[in-house]
Amino acid sequence: MNTVKTNNQSAQKDRKFLIVIAVLSVAIPVVVAMLFFMPKAGSTVDVSFLPAFHAILNSLTAVALVIGYINIKRGNTKNHRAAMLTAFGLSSVFLVSYVTYHFLGERTIYGGDGFLKMFYYFILLTHIVLAVVIVPLVLLSVYFGITDQRLKHRRISRWTFPIWLYVAVTGVLVYLLISPYYNVTN
């Protein structure tokens, strides 16, 4: 009887967190998308350093993800957990900083042409689409990992890891490709 009660309480707890994850998975992309359509208020805050900071955060996230992957393959769950929570923390800081930059900063237009322009927009488009997809995957992976639901964690993390790594790496690539056009009058 106690096992049934415990399982029921666990399911109710999971349901609450899954609702929060679902709400965040919709709210975060919607808020970020809204930033691109909001008029700029002519901020006096200099946020021009943030794109480079974002590239650093994405680079460190990619490194943490690879370290976490290597550690889980070696059976070192303690180091895996530390690396993955580091990646989650870095991505969280990135998200707050990204929203800040796009709320206060000016939009930058890519100025290249030819093959490089097509390559840039392909990378940017796949980066954006997968950045939306990764939100619920990361939240679910972290939740299942923290609550020690290993089977669910493994199942979702098989998808989360490669997509999250792609988003982190392409975030750096997008920065490197567009960085020559920052502070250029459009």
Beta strands, then each sheet from edge to edge (+ up, - down):
end
